[in-house]
Amino acid sequence: MNIPSYVHQNGFGVYYFRIAIPKHLKPVLRKHEIRKSLKTTNYHYALKQARRMAVIAEQLLQAGICDIDTINSALKE
C-alpha cells in the first residue's frame, strides 16, 4: 500500500499531515514545512483528512497567502 508523501506516521502510530513550503515562500513564512497532527491512528480516516488538507494548503500557497496563522486556521477547519 502506497502512502502519499504528505501523510506520515510517528512512532506511536499517530498520523500527521506534512507539506513542504515552496522555496520562494520560505523566507516570508520562516518555515520549511507545515506539519499538523491528524489525531488518529486510523489510516483511512487520516488519508481522507490529509487529502482535504493538501488541497487547502496547495490553494493557499499558490494564491500567495504568506501568513502562517491564516494557513494554520484554514487547516484546522
C-alpha positions as CSV (number, residue, x, y, z in Angstrom):
1,M,0.0,0.0,0.0
2,N,1.5,3.4,-1.0
3,I,1.1,6.2,1.5
4,P,1.1,9.7,0.0
5,S,4.1,11.8,0.7
6,Y,2.0,14.2,2.8
7,V,0.9,11.5,5.3
8,H,3.4,10.4,7.9
9,Q,3.1,8.2,11.0
10,N,5.1,8.8,14.2
11,G,6.5,6.1,16.5
12,F,3.2,5.9,18.5
13,G,1.1,5.2,15.4
14,V,-0.4,8.7,15.1
15,Y,-0.7,10.1,11.6
16,Y,0.5,13.6,10.6
17,F,-0.1,15.8,7.6
18,R,3.1,17.3,6.2
19,I,3.6,19.5,3.2
20,A,6.8,21.4,2.1
21,I,6.6,25.1,1.6
22,P,7.8,26.4,-1.8
23,K,11.3,27.9,-1.8
24,H,10.1,31.4,-2.7
25,L,7.8,31.5,0.4
26,K,10.2,30.0,2.9
27,P,11.8,33.4,3.8
28,V,8.4,35.0,4.2
29,L,6.8,32.2,6.3
30,R,10.1,31.4,8.1
31,K,9.3,27.7,7.9
32,H,10.3,24.8,5.7
33,E,7.2,22.7,6.1
34,I,3.7,22.7,7.5
35,R,3.0,19.8,9.9
36,K,-0.3,19.1,11.6
37,S,-1.4,16.1,13.7
38,L,-4.3,14.3,12.2
39,K,-5.0,13.0,15.8
40,T,-5.8,9.5,14.6
41,T,-4.2,6.1,14.3
42,N,-6.8,5.0,11.7
43,Y,-5.1,5.0,8.3
44,H,-8.3,5.5,6.2
45,Y,-9.5,8.5,8.3
46,A,-6.0,10.0,8.2
47,L,-5.8,9.7,4.5
48,K,-9.2,11.4,4.0
49,Q,-8.2,14.3,6.3
50,A,-4.8,14.7,4.8
51,R,-6.2,14.8,1.2
52,R,-8.5,17.6,2.3
53,M,-5.7,19.5,4.0
54,A,-3.4,19.1,1.0
55,V,-6.0,20.7,-1.3
56,I,-6.5,23.6,1.0
57,A,-2.7,24.1,1.6
58,E,-1.9,24.0,-2.1
59,Q,-4.6,26.5,-2.9
60,L,-3.4,28.9,-0.2
61,L,0.3,28.6,-1.2
62,Q,-0.5,29.0,-4.9
63,A,-2.5,32.1,-4.1
64,G,0.5,33.5,-2.3
65,I,-1.0,33.6,1.2
66,C,2.0,34.5,3.2
67,D,0.6,34.4,6.7
68,I,1.3,31.1,8.6
69,D,-1.6,31.9,11.0
70,T,-4.1,32.1,8.1
71,I,-2.8,28.8,6.7
72,N,-3.0,27.1,10.2
73,S,-6.5,28.3,10.8
74,A,-7.7,27.2,7.4
75,L,-6.2,23.7,8.0
76,K,-7.9,23.4,11.4
77,E,-11.4,23.7,9.9
